Amino acid sequence: MPQPEIEFILPVALREVMDVLGPAFEAETGHRLRITHMLNPEVPGHVATGAAWDIAITNPVYVAQIIAAGHSPAGSHRPLGRAPLSFAARGPASAPAVTDPARIAAVILGARRIGLTDQGTSGAQFRALARVLGVAEQVADRLCGLEGGGPMRALKAGEVDLAVLPLTNIAPVPGVHAVAICPEALEVHVDLSLCLSHEASEAAQGLAAWLTDPARDGALATLGARRFGP
């Protein structure tokens, strides 16, 4: 008997991560993932439409909104991973990614054209960071606001020379590398949590347990994320 599909709402920030983890889960369990990709701010509205879903991943603030609206039981909210805001360039890395704020500012100022997700969490994080680093005015006319997934596509096409993304959108991608990774002290990171619908299948509950199992910690770290507390 074919296994039921899991209706999975996945943020663009985890697209490349689940390109790796998803097939591993499917091979291990026999379940199949039916994934809908969207930007984090879009998730609560999508759920509110009554669209079918079993499990959703998004920023904790949006998980809280989904629960407050009655679309998910409160007990299903589980932290998943934190990805630092990072900056990608084409080609292989010639040096370790910089993490010092002054050197990150220099990386930003050295870019001719900067791609970022205009309506996504990482775009808002970058604008806040640029103000903190004192470079917002200098680079305002270099910013290229794009749709979800657009910054990496533009970087690979040579349309921008720097892409602003969570590290989870950079670390798993061949042909690019992180030139700068924001340290925890700058407080520009993308936190992701998961929640389940009231009608979540047993398979979806199993996926939630599988993703949050410490056995995934090493893979998540390699893919650009680390665990964070409630």
C-alpha positions in Angstrom: 0.0 0.0 0.0 1.5 3.4 -1.0 2.4 5.6 2.0 0.4 8.9 2.4 2.1 12.1 1.4 3.0 14.7 4.1 1.8 18.2 3.2 4.8 20.2 4.2 5.1 24.1 4.2 8.7 25.0 3.9 10.4 28.4 4.0 12.8 29.3 1.2 15.5 29.6 3.8 15.4 25.8 4.2 15.0 24.8 0.5 18.6 23.5 0.1 18.6 21.9 3.6 15.6 19.8 2.8 17.0 19.0 -0.6 19.5 17.0 1.4 17.4 15.9 4.4 14.2 15.3 2.6 15.4 12.3 0.5 17.1 10.9 3.6 13.8 10.9 5.5 11.9 9.5 2.6 14.4 6.7 2.1 14.3 5.9 5.8 10.6 5.9 6.3 9.0 5.3 2.9 6.9 8.5 3.4 6.7 11.1 0.7 6.9 14.9 1.2 4.7 17.2 -0.8 6.4 20.5 -0.3 5.1 24.0 -0.7 7.9 26.7 -0.7 7.2 30.2 0.5 8.7 33.1 2.3 8.4 33.1 6.1 6.0 36.1 6.3 3.6 34.3 3.9 3.1 31.2 6.0 0.4 32.4 8.5 -1.7 33.8 5.7 -1.4 30.6 3.6 -2.5 28.5 6.6 -5.4 30.9 7.3 -6.8 30.2 3.8 -7.7 26.6 4.8 -5.2 25.0 2.5 -4.3 21.5 3.4 -1.1 21.1 5.5 0.4 18.7 8.0 3.6 20.4 9.2 4.9 23.9 8.7 8.3 25.5 9.3 8.7 29.3 9.7 10.0 31.9 12.1 8.9 31.4 15.7 6.9 34.7 15.6 4.8 33.3 12.7 4.4 29.9 14.4 3.0 31.8 17.4 0.6 33.6 15.1 -0.6 30.3 13.6 -1.2 28.9 17.1 -2.9 32.0 18.3 -5.3 31.8 15.4 -6.3 28.3 16.4 -4.7 26.5 13.4 -2.2 24.5 15.4 -2.1 23.1 18.9 0.3 25.0 21.2 2.2 21.9 22.2 3.4 21.3 18.6 5.7 24.4 18.6 9.3 23.1 18.5 12.5 25.1 17.8 14.3 23.7 14.8 17.4 25.7 13.9 19.1 29.1 13.7 20.9 30.2 10.6 23.2 33.3 10.7 22.7 36.0 8.1 25.6 35.6 5.7 27.0 36.9 2.4 27.7 34.7 -0.6 30.0 35.2 -3.6 30.7 33.0 -6.6 33.5 30.5 -6.9 35.5 28.5 -4.3 36.5 30.1 -1.1 40.1 31.5 -1.0 39.9 32.4 2.7 37.7 31.7 5.7 34.5 33.7 5.9 35.0 36.9 7.9 33.0 37.4 11.1 34.3 40.7 12.5 31.7 43.5 12.2 34.2 45.9 10.7 35.3 43.4 8.1 31.7 42.5 7.3 31.0 46.2 6.7 34.0 46.2 4.3 32.6 43.3 2.4 29.3 45.1 2.0 30.9 48.3 0.9 33.1 46.4 -1.6 30.1 45.0 -3.5 28.9 46.7 -6.6 25.5 45.1 -6.6 23.9 43.2 -3.7 21.0 40.8 -4.1 18.6 40.3 -1.2 15.1 38.9 -0.7 13.0 42.0 -0.6 10.0 40.7 1.4 11.7 37.9 3.4 13.1 37.8 6.9 16.7 37.9 5.6 16.1 41.2 3.7 14.7 42.9 6.8 17.7 41.5 8.8 20.1 43.0 6.3 18.6 46.4 6.4 18.8 46.4 10.2 22.4 45.2 10.0 23.4 47.9 7.4 22.1 50.6 9.8 24.0 49.1 12.8 27.2 49.0 10.7 26.7 52.5 9.4 26.7 51.5 5.7 23.0 51.8 4.9 23.2 55.1 3.0 26.3 54.1 1.1 24.8 51.0 -0.4 21.2 52.0 -0.8 21.5 52.3 -4.5 23.4 49.0 -4.9 20.6 46.9 -3.4 18.6 44.6 -5.7 15.4 43.4 -4.0 14.3 40.0 -5.4 11.7 37.3 -4.8 12.4 34.2 -2.7 15.3 32.3 -4.2 16.2 35.2 -6.4 19.4 36.3 -4.7 21.2 33.0 -5.3 19.9 32.8 -8.9 21.1 36.3 -9.6 24.5 35.6 -8.0 25.0 32.5 -10.1 24.0 34.4 -13.2 26.5 37.2 -12.5 23.7 39.8 -12.0 24.9 40.6 -8.5 28.3 40.1 -7.0 27.1 39.6 -3.4 24.0 37.7 -2.2 22.5 38.2 1.3 21.1 35.0 2.6 20.8 32.7 5.7 23.8 30.4 5.7 21.4 27.5 5.1 20.9 28.9 1.6 24.7 29.1 0.9 26.5 26.2 2.7 24.8 23.4 0.7 25.1 25.1 -2.7 28.0 24.2 -5.0 29.9 26.9 -6.9 29.4 29.6 -4.2 30.9 30.3 -0.8 30.2 32.5 2.2 32.6 35.4 2.4 31.1 36.8 5.6 29.0 35.2 8.4 27.4 37.5 11.0 28.3 36.5 14.6 25.7 35.9 17.2 26.4 39.3 18.9 25.0 41.1 15.9 21.6 39.4 16.4 20.9 39.0 12.7 20.0 35.4 12.3 17.0 33.5 10.9 15.3 31.3 13.6 13.0 28.6 12.4 10.5 26.5 14.3 7.9 24.0 13.3 4.3 23.3 14.2 1.7 20.7 13.2 -1.9 21.1 12.1 -4.7 19.7 14.2 -5.2 17.1 11.6 -1.5 16.2 11.2 -0.9 12.6 10.1 1.2 10.2 12.1 3.7 10.4 9.3 3.9 14.2 9.8 4.4 13.8 13.5 7.1 11.4 12.7 8.8 14.0 10.5 8.6 16.6 13.3 10.3 14.1 15.6 12.9 13.1 13.0 13.8 16.8 12.2 14.2 17.7 15.9 16.1 14.5 16.9 19.7 15.3 18.0 20.8 12.8 15.4 20.2 15.5 12.8 22.4 18.1 14.7 25.6 17.3 12.7 23.8 17.4 9.4 22.2 20.7 10.2 25.5 22.2 11.3 27.1 21.2 8.0 24.2 22.7 6.1 24.5 26.1 7.9 22.2 25.9 11.0 22.5 25.1 14.7 20.0 24.3 17.3 18.6 27.1 19.6 16.5 27.1 22.7 12.8 27.8 23.2 
